[in-house]
């Protein structure tokens, strides 16, 4: 089980990403617009830089929903390989069959 503080920090980042998504997208569009003057584009970049760092989507870490483990994460199932194996052995994941050869 991961530290609760790390899990909560990541949840807070996800909340900030949702909160600032529209504003961040609008400022990025302004900064990339070639038809605007250089001063306007630079001003958009400065406003983008003033947004909280944790509102950037790249700062969110994929974590297992069951254990909070940050590594060996399966996106499709939203869990780590260890939690997947445990739940699969218990028969709690439909369609998952333990292979043997």
SVG drawing of the C-alpha trace seen along z (x, -y; Angstrom):
<svg xmlns="http://www.w3.org/2000/svg" viewBox="-17 -43 24 70">
<polyline fill="none" stroke="black" stroke-width="0.4" points="0.0,0.0 1.3,-3.4 1.6,-6.3 -1.7,-8.0 -0.1,-11.4 1.2,-10.5 -2.3,-9.2 -3.9,-12.4 -1.4,-14.6 -2.1,-12.9 -5.9,-13.3 -5.4,-17.0 -3.4,-17.2 -6.2,-15.5 -8.7,-18.0 -6.5,-21.0 -6.1,-19.6 -9.9,-19.4 -10.3,-22.9 -7.8,-24.6 -8.2,-22.6 -10.3,-25.1 -8.2,-28.1 -5.0,-26.2 -6.3,-25.1 -7.4,-28.6 -4.0,-30.1 -2.1,-27.4 -4.3,-28.2 -3.5,-31.9 0.2,-31.2 0.3,-29.0 -1.7,-31.4 0.6,-32.7 -1.8,-35.5 -1.4,-37.3 1.4,-39.7 4.5,-38.5 3.5,-40.6 0.1,-39.0 1.5,-35.5 4.2,-36.3 1.5,-37.6 -0.4,-34.4 2.7,-32.4 3.2,-34.5 -0.4,-33.9 0.1,-30.2 3.2,-30.2 1.3,-31.8 -1.1,-29.0 -0.4,-26.4 2.2,-23.9 0.1,-21.0 -2.6,-22.0 -0.5,-20.5 -1.8,-17.1 1.8,-15.7 2.2,-16.1 -0.5,-13.5 0.9,-10.0 -1.0,-6.9 -1.7,-4.9 -3.4,-1.6 -7.0,-2.2 -6.7,0.7 -3.3,0.2 -2.0,-3.1 1.1,-1.6 2.6,-3.9 4.5,-1.4 3.5,1.6 0.2,-0.1 -2.3,1.2 -4.3,-1.7 -7.2,0.4 -7.9,1.9 -6.6,-1.1 -4.6,1.2 -1.1,2.6 0.1,6.0 0.1,7.2 -3.5,6.2 -4.5,7.7 -2.9,11.0 -4.5,11.1 -8.0,10.3 -7.6,12.6 -6.7,15.5 -9.8,14.8 -12.0,14.8 -13.1,11.2 -12.1,10.1 -14.5,11.5 -12.8,13.1 -9.4,13.3 -8.1,16.9 -4.8,18.0 -2.7,19.6 -0.9,22.9 1.2,24.9"/>
</svg>
